[in-house]
Amino acid sequence: MNSKYKSYKWIVWGVLILIYLIVFFQRLSVGAIAGDLKSTFGMNATQIANLGAMYFYAYTLMQIPAGIFADKLGPRITVVSGSLLAGVASIMFSFSTSIGMAYVSRLLVGVGVSVVFLSILKIISIWFPAGDFATMSGLTSFMGNMGGLFSQAPLVIVVGLIGWRGSFLAMGVVTLALALSAFMLVKDSPSAMGLPEVNPKPEKAEKGNSEENRNIFVQLYHVVRNPQIWCPAIAFGGLNGSFILFSGTFGITYLGFAYGMDKIAASGIISVAIISAAVANAFMGRLTDTLKLRKMPTIALALVSLAAWSSLVFANLSGWLVYLFAILMGVSTAVGAMCWSVGKEVSNPEYSGIALSIVNVTGCLFGALMPVICGRIIDMSIAGGAVPLAAYQNGFLACVAGSLLGLLFAMLMKETRCENVFRE
């Protein structure tokens, strides 16, 4: 294999991974500045949750268009355009003078970063051998989760030094710089550099499929009418939504009320959960491939999630147990590796891309809605006379419910044994 190809594929992937770190930073950053937003805009819990949800609303709606853009425009232009928008929107957020302006800017951030993950998968499928796709996807997920660490203790420290506005202004400038780097360094394929293709398309694929297969709406119809796709989708949604609620919106505030932690200590707990999620996501997919099992590992992780959330909400944990259950919460997010795989394996292979999008979209939608539900419960509890701790415990019952829902649909999920089991 050409030595230039061997080195340059890592440059292409590496530049995109730096941008993907920002995707996770933006995803989980609202929780670290919740107190600052309350001071600046007088936001209540529901409004803070809605601000965080703006990212997920946009991200959810953009998943299918993002795949189309990556196919039609190419991953390079798609990522550059999205990063430019996200950078400008982050700067706009830093200058927000009203809640409405903050909402709009966060929505635009979500639109901008929504195209990055699918574009990276597209790049992996072109620049890396087909047999490395699962490994590179897991490594990509690991690196993305690690980006979430910057939205915890590091962000709290930086906000203490230059304020939340300065922090998001700086992140916007960094995002614009990375967009320029992607424009200069990323290539859509080895052939764009005069190198041979790594995974040449078969002759049949080059000639194109039928008009039906090219029609995105027909593909979408075929996928959503299959009831089996909704079992992994909702199982992933319940567990993912619970984790986003904790790590990206109300976790720092809850740990402060429940355990008397300051922002740095609380963000450290969430960082432990994020690191655990990153490590688990990197290895769980490969483990289930080796075991040739999907359903039982998914059920096991749903039970882990339910135990962790029930303990955090209902029990008065000691310090080290909080860390333990933070680890369990993070590990449970690896359910995504199984749910994405099952979604693909219970669907028509011709529509595997759309099937993956449906599972991912459902997870994003739960990530948007569950913090809003939690925030609404908190505000209603406080209005009803509850002390803040009791109000937040009531709100975090949403995480317990999300885990229960995930467990139920994991139990209903079909065991594929890592093979496509689709039947008309």
Buried (B, 14 or more C-beta within 10 A) or exposed (E): EEEEBEEBBEEBBEBBBBBBBBBBBBBBBBBBBBBBBBEBBEBBBBBBBBBBBBBBBBBBBBBBBBBEBBBEBBBBBBBBBBBBBBBBBBBBBBEBEEBEBBBBBBBBBBBBBBBBBBBBBBBBBBBBBEEBBBBBBBBBBBBBBBBBBBBBBBBBBBBEEEBBBEBBBBBBBBBBEBBEBBBEBBBBBBEEEEBEEBBEEEEEEEEEEEEEBEEBEBBBEBBBEBEBBBBBBBBBBBBBBBBBBBBBBBBBBBBBBBBEBEBEBBBBBBBBBBBBBBBBBBEBBEBBBEEEBBBBBBBBBBBBBBBBBBBBBEEEBEEEEBBBBBBBBBBBBBBBBBBBBBBBBBBBEBBBBBBBBBBBBBBBBBBBBBBBBBBBBBBBBBEEEBEBEBBBBBBBBBBBBBBBBBBBBBEBBBBBEBEEBBEE
